[in-house]
Amino acid sequence: MKVTHTWSTFLVGLAAAVGAGISMGFAEALSDLELRAAMSMARLWRDQGKRDAARDLLAPVYGSFTEGFDTLDLKKAKGLLDELHA
């Protein structure tokens, strides 16, 4: 009986770990989509002369990232922010 309980405990732990991994992956994908959407809106507002609004939209989204600054999306976001600060 103890073996079954241990196996059940293992399966529950495994399911939780897989679920957490999926949740983390989903959260990362949402962050990437949020960044791309913010960049698109910021470019539109920049082109419409709304530079402050564009910067205010993009800066907190960019600031929420803690890694991956060598990726193309974050490099583009940084370049756009630098342009909006100029």
C-alpha positions in Angstrom: 0.0 0.0 0.0 2.9 2.4 0.8 4.3 1.9 -2.7 1.0 3.0 -4.3 0.9 6.0 -2.0 4.4 6.9 -3.0 3.6 6.5 -6.7 0.5 8.6 -6.3 2.6 11.3 -4.6 5.1 11.2 -7.4 2.5 11.5 -10.1 0.8 14.4 -8.3 4.2 16.1 -8.0 5.0 15.4 -11.6 1.7 16.9 -12.8 2.3 20.0 -10.7 5.8 20.4 -12.1 4.6 20.0 -15.7 1.7 22.4 -15.1 4.1 25.0 -13.6 6.4 24.6 -16.7 3.5 25.0 -19.0 2.3 28.1 -17.1 5.8 29.6 -17.2 6.0 29.0 -20.9 2.6 30.5 -21.5 3.5 33.5 -19.4 6.7 34.0 -21.4 4.7 33.8 -24.6 2.2 36.4 -23.4 5.1 38.7 -22.4 6.5 38.4 -25.9 3.1 39.2 -27.5 2.6 42.1 -25.1 6.0 43.5 -26.1 5.2 43.2 -29.8 1.8 44.8 -29.4 3.2 47.6 -27.4 5.9 48.2 -30.0 3.4 48.3 -32.8 1.2 50.8 -30.9 4.3 52.9 -29.9 5.4 53.1 -33.6 1.9 54.2 -34.6 1.8 56.8 -31.9 5.3 58.0 -32.7 4.2 58.4 -36.3 1.2 60.4 -35.2 3.4 62.7 -33.1 2.4 61.2 -29.7 5.9 60.4 -28.6 5.3 60.8 -24.9 2.3 58.4 -25.0 4.4 55.9 -27.1 7.2 56.0 -24.6 4.8 55.7 -21.6 3.2 52.6 -23.2 6.4 50.8 -24.2 8.7 51.6 -21.2 6.9 49.6 -18.5 6.5 46.6 -20.8 10.2 46.7 -21.7 11.0 47.2 -18.1 9.2 44.1 -17.1 11.8 41.9 -18.8 14.7 40.6 -16.7 16.5 38.6 -19.3 16.7 38.0 -23.0 18.0 41.4 -23.9 20.1 39.9 -26.7 16.9 38.8 -28.5 15.8 40.7 -31.6 12.5 41.9 -30.1 14.1 43.4 -27.0 16.8 45.0 -29.1 14.2 46.6 -31.3 12.2 47.7 -28.3 15.3 49.3 -26.8 16.1 51.1 -30.0 12.5 52.4 -30.2 12.7 53.6 -26.6 16.0 55.3 -27.2 14.5 57.0 -30.2 11.4 58.1 -28.2 13.7 59.5 -25.4 15.7 61.6 -28.0 
